Amino acid sequence: MERKPMIDRQNISSGSPREPILGYSRAVKVGNLVFVAGTTSGGVGDTAAEQTREIFRRIEKALSEAGGSLKDVVRTRIFLTDIGDFDAVGAVHGELFGQILPVTSTIGTTALASPELLVEIEVDAVLTVAA
C-alpha cells in the first residue's frame, strides 16, 4: 500500500546537472519549513567573502521559490576550508542577518567538493504568515 505524505512536499532545484546524478535538491519545503542544502558559490568569487555573497544570493533565490525570504531563516551553518576566513564571512553574515539573528554554527573543514570552493552554507527557515 502506497503511503501518502501527511504534509505537502516541494522540491526546489538549482538546475545543477549534479542534482539528478547525486539525488538531491537545492531546497525542500515541507509545510512551513524550508531546508536549503549545503550551497556553494559554484566557483563565483575569489575570496571567502565574495563566495559568501554569491551563496546567500543563491539561498535567497531558493527561499523565494519556496515562498520565503532571508527574514524566515532561523538557522545557518557555515563550513569554511580556512577558519581564518571566519571574520570576513561573519561580516557578510552580519550584514544580512544583523536584524534577523538566526542561530548559527561555523565549522572548519579540510575540503569541499572542488578545490576553488572556500565556503559552503546551509540554512533552515520557518515561513510565517503575514499579519
N, C-alpha and C positions, 0 to 999 in steps of 0.2 A: 504494500500500500504506500503510495506516494505521500510524503509529509508536505503540508502546506505551511509556509512561513507565517508566524503569528504577526509579524510586522513587515511592512513593505521594505524591500532592499533595493538600493540603486547603486550600481557600479559605475564609477566615473573614470573614464580613460584619459590618459595624457596623449594618446595617439602614438606612443612609442612602439616600435616594432618588437620590442622585447616583451611587452606585456603578454601576448598570447603564448610566446615561447616559454616564458618563465611562469606563467599562470598567476598574474597579479593585476590589480587595478591601481590607478593613482590614488583613488579615494573610494571609500564605501560609506554610504549613508544608510543607516538603519533607524527608522523612526526619526527622532530629532537629534540623533548622534551622528557625527561625521568623523571618520578616521582617515587621515591623509598619510599615505605611506611615506617611507623614507624618500625624501625628494632631494635631488642634486641639481646643480646648475646645468648639467649636460655639457660642461666644459666652458660655459659662458662666464667670463671674468677670470682675471689673472690672480687676484688676491682673495683671501677668505671673505673679506667684507663685500667685495663685488659679487662673489658667488652667493653669499647670503642674500643680497638684494634680489638676485635673479631667482633664487629658491623661493623666497617669500612671494615674488610675483607669480610663480607657478602654483604655489599653495593657495594664494588668493583666488586665482582662476578656478581651481578645483572647488574651493569653498563656494564660490559664486554659482557654479554649476549645480551645487547641492542646495542652493537657496540661502547661503550664509555669507559671512564675511569674516575678516580677521577679528572683529569685535566678539565673535562667538567662540573664539579659541579659549580653552580652559587649561590646556597643557601643551608645552613644546618640549621636544627632545632634540638636542643638538649634538652631532657627532663630528669631532674635529680630528684630522690627521696630525695636527700640530697644536697641542694645548696652548702654545704660545700665542695663538690667534684668538684666545678667549676674549680679551678686551675689545678687539676690533669687531668680532662677530657679536659680542654682547652689546656694543654700542648701536649696531644696526637693529638688533632685537629690541633694545630700549626705545629707539625712535618709533618703532611700530607698535610696541606693546606697553609703553610707559604709562598709559592711562588704563589699559585693559588688565594688566598684571596677572597673566596666567601663571600657573606653577611651571617650573622649567628644570630641566636637567641638562648638563653639559658633560659629555663623555669623550675622553681621548681614546682614539683607536689607531692602530698601526697603518691601516689602509682602507680605502673604499673601493668601489667596483672598477675604477680606472685611475691611473696614477695622477692625472691632472685634477681630479676631484679632491678638494680640501675640506668640504663641508657637506654634511647630509642632515636634513631636518625632517622631523615628522611632527604632526600636530593632531590633537583631538579637539573637537568642537561640540558644543551643545547649542543647537539652534533655538532661539527664543522667539516667541510670538510678539509682534509689535503691539504696543499698548494702544 
